[in-house]
Amino acid sequence: MNFKGRDVISIKDFSREEILHVLDVAERMLPIAEGKEKSDLLHGYIMASLFFEPSTRTRLSFEAAMKRLGGNVIGFARPGTTSLKKGETMADTIRTAESYCDVIVMRHPQEGSARLAADFASVPIINGGDGAGHHPTQCLLDLFTIKREKGKIEGNSVALIGDLKYGRTVHSLAYALALFGIDMKFISPPELQMPKEVVEECREMGVEINIENSLDDIGDMDVLYVTRIQKERFPDPEEYSRVAGSYRIDRKLLEKAKKDVTIMHPLPRVDEISPELDSTPNAAYFRQTFNGVPVRMALLALVLGVVE
Ligand code: NCD
């Protein structure tokens, strides 16, 4: 297993063993992520954080991960203040950034942009989300969260809920859960169903997929993975207003679920999860947010070749 110099573009580029290895390294990073232990593992390394699209958790947790390991960060979160504004291409922006750093983390609204960037960059590119495409690092932290909350990944039943059409986190997660043999329910309004190719791919991998339109039947689920309706990706605002607020997880719904159901959300939430659930032991979404730090530490240390 060799991670040094590798790009992290899609979770599909990882085998099950490689995923488990990243999660094991992340586990070892926990005391450093929590600030209980100090580390200089990435001292002298520079990460460029290039965010062409809004982000809170992905960018901050990557930056925290790098800094907790003694590394440095350069970058931008407001592309409007860079030479892109003067008409520079993304390709030239990437070529510029790579001459100043050892690894690039990027988020871009266009699907396929990270793969494209990896074609002309010689430093590793880590995809922090490419449009409605992939979000591999979120996927790894989601798996890490399931493992920590449930003790293991295998054997859980998972419902992916909300905007399964435009949500990149669920595109990555559905594939990864299928890789672990997990049966899934895909619950969304009919307009926002999981793309056919994702459903077919999961079924070909041998897992059972149930496609549903309502939250009536979640009583035997171990994990509810809730997502935001991706307003910014709707070609037609009318279409958005028809589905906005379709599903809401609240106390009443929790009563219908397993007592120890784990509620996850990549965040940001708009109104999909009632804040009254935040103080329940079922609400794992803020622990999930924290888990971004050890998982991203593990990835940075692996692709920079300082751990194996
Ligand atoms: C998600 C994203 O950007 O895809 N957020 C995240 O990275 N935690 C989910 C979303 O924006 O709804």
Residues whose N, C-alpha, C, O or C-beta is under 5 A from the ligand:
A	BS01	NCD	R57 T58 G129 R168 T169 R228 P266 L267 P268
